[in-house]
Amino acid sequence: MTETHGDDRRFPPALADLARVGTDYADGEGIDFEPYDDFSSAEETTHWIRQWTGNPGLDGDAYRLFGADGTGGIAALWHARPGRPLAEQPVIFLGSEGERGVIAGNLSDFLWVLADGVGPMEVVLFRDTGPRPTTTPLADLAARHATTPRRPAATVVTEAQAEFPDFSEHIDALCR
């Protein structure tokens, strides 16, 4: 699935709004996720994926990094569906200690995961798919931007992981 995706780094409106709204995380409660104001640059993404995998030959073009947790784990859109727009690509998480997982099948479904009070790290590290109490702004944001019907985070995650069952092996193949 390594394919050139050009310089498509236009930040989707849903992610721009998410950066403005933010997530609520205090004293270990809430979503440990800080959305970025824009995608990481191609250079930053390449540097990051090379460091994460130990593979100096990667270019990072298949990823659009858009947020991090407090430990340095990264959420990204992964170009796994050739020819489809960024918003239709799966959302993945690559943790600071090698954890990895598919969070949602697309950006819209990712918004519903957040609306359930669950972030990328919680899904991958703790297998926590909530629902947990969340702030109304995240649910409102999802309702404004989502193009898929609302489903519980557990359903969204299960569907996405079933669609991309070989994601972990894909990442393993990149590592050196």
Secondary structure, DSSP 4 states (H G I P E B T S, - for coil): -----TT--PPPHHHHHHHHH---EETTEE---EE-SSPPPHHHHHHHHHHHHT-TT---TTEEEEEE-TTS-EEEEE--STTS-GGGSPEEEE-TTS-EEEEESSHHHHHHHHHTT--HHHHHHH---------HHHHHHHHHH--S----HHHHHHHHHHH-TTHHHHHHHH--
